[in-house]
Amino acid sequence: MKKKRLSKSQQQKCPGQVYWIIEPGDTFWTISRALNIPLEEILKANPGIDPYNLQIGSKICVPLKKG
């Protein structure tokens, strides 16, 4: 599953981070494993998103790894 980064102008609502476009079968857990980012970090970056009701085509904010 290869995802592309959005341009800087597209990232304005998620500064310093990238968006992930939800595809069929995606969960916060599978995204965290694919990107090697702790699940807790993805949950913190998306407080208004119900992780049990992800909508195909919606965007979630994914924090970049530090360091």
Residue pairs with C-beta under 8 A, 6 or more apart in sequence:
1 23
1 34
3 20
3 21
3 34
5 18
6 18
6 19
10 19
11 17
11 18
11 19
13 61
14 45
14 61
16 63
16 64
17 45
17 61
17 62
17 63
17 64
18 61
18 62
18 64
19 59
19 60
19 61
19 62
20 26
20 31
20 35
20 59
20 60
20 61
20 62
21 57
21 58
21 59
22 54
22 55
22 56
22 57
22 58
22 59
22 60
23 56
24 56
26 54
27 51
27 54
28 39
28 42
28 43
28 46
28 51
28 54
28 60
29 39
31 37
31 42
31 60
31 62
32 38
32 39
32 41
32 42
35 62
36 65
37 62
37 63
37 65
41 63
42 60
42 62
42 63
43 51
44 63
45 60
45 61
45 62
45 63
46 60
46 61
49 58
49 60
54 60
